Amino acid sequence: MNSDSISTAELLAFLKQNPDRETECRLILNYGVGSTHYWYWDTSKRCFMHTRDWPFSPFSEKEVTKWYGDCTWKIEQ
């Protein structure tokens, strides 16, 4: 993944294409400020797992879209 920003929908697609792999993501906020989040798609639970400060919490795709639908992200690698 390159350093370009992506939408939440693109992030979810990336996570599903790279299942069970914790991914550090930067939520892009105003004025160049960001917030670090960790995500992965859990194949056994069939949900997205999210944390900002462990432990992980499960999220359905609908919940992720509700809370982060209009957000922009950068995947840190």
C-alpha positions as CSV (number, residue, x, y, z in Angstrom):
1,M,0.0,0.0,0.0
2,N,1.4,3.4,-0.8
3,S,1.4,6.5,1.4
4,D,-1.7,8.0,-0.2
5,S,-4.8,8.5,1.9
6,I,-7.7,6.2,1.5
7,S,-11.4,6.1,2.4
8,T,-12.9,3.9,5.2
9,A,-14.4,1.6,2.5
10,E,-10.9,1.2,0.9
11,L,-9.5,0.5,4.4
12,L,-12.0,-2.2,5.0
13,A,-11.3,-3.8,1.6
14,F,-7.6,-3.8,2.4
15,L,-8.1,-5.4,5.7
16,K,-10.3,-8.2,4.2
17,Q,-7.6,-8.7,1.5
18,N,-5.0,-9.1,4.3
19,P,-6.9,-11.0,7.0
20,D,-5.7,-11.7,10.5
21,R,-2.8,-9.2,10.1
22,E,-2.7,-6.3,12.5
23,T,-2.4,-3.1,10.6
24,E,-1.4,0.3,12.0
25,C,-3.5,3.0,10.4
26,R,-3.5,6.8,10.8
27,L,-6.9,8.5,11.0
28,I,-6.4,11.8,9.3
29,L,-7.8,14.7,11.3
30,N,-7.8,18.5,10.5
31,Y,-4.6,20.5,10.1
32,G,-2.4,17.5,9.4
33,V,-3.1,16.0,12.8
34,G,-3.7,12.2,13.0
35,S,-4.7,9.5,15.4
36,T,-3.2,6.0,15.4
37,H,-5.5,3.1,15.3
38,Y,-4.9,-0.7,14.9
39,W,-7.2,-2.8,12.8
40,Y,-7.5,-6.3,11.4
41,W,-10.1,-8.5,9.8
42,D,-10.6,-11.6,12.0
43,T,-11.5,-14.5,9.8
44,S,-12.6,-16.8,12.7
45,K,-15.0,-14.1,14.2
46,R,-15.9,-12.6,10.8
47,C,-15.6,-9.1,12.1
48,F,-13.2,-6.2,12.1
49,M,-11.1,-5.9,15.3
50,H,-10.0,-2.4,16.4
51,T,-8.0,-0.8,19.1
52,R,-6.2,2.4,20.0
53,D,-4.8,1.1,23.2
54,W,-5.3,-2.7,23.6
55,P,-7.3,-4.9,24.0
56,F,-9.0,-5.2,20.6
57,S,-12.8,-4.8,20.3
58,P,-15.0,-6.4,17.5
59,F,-16.8,-4.2,15.0
60,S,-19.2,-5.2,12.3
61,E,-18.8,-3.5,8.9
62,K,-22.0,-1.5,9.6
63,E,-20.5,-0.2,12.9
64,V,-17.2,0.8,11.3
65,T,-19.1,2.7,8.6
66,K,-21.3,4.4,11.2
67,W,-18.4,5.6,13.2
68,Y,-15.7,6.2,10.6
69,G,-17.6,6.2,7.2
70,D,-16.5,9.7,6.2
71,C,-13.0,9.4,7.5
72,T,-9.7,9.4,5.6
73,W,-6.8,7.0,6.5
74,K,-3.2,6.3,5.8
75,I,-1.9,2.8,6.3
76,E,1.5,2.8,8.1
77,Q,4.0,0.3,6.8
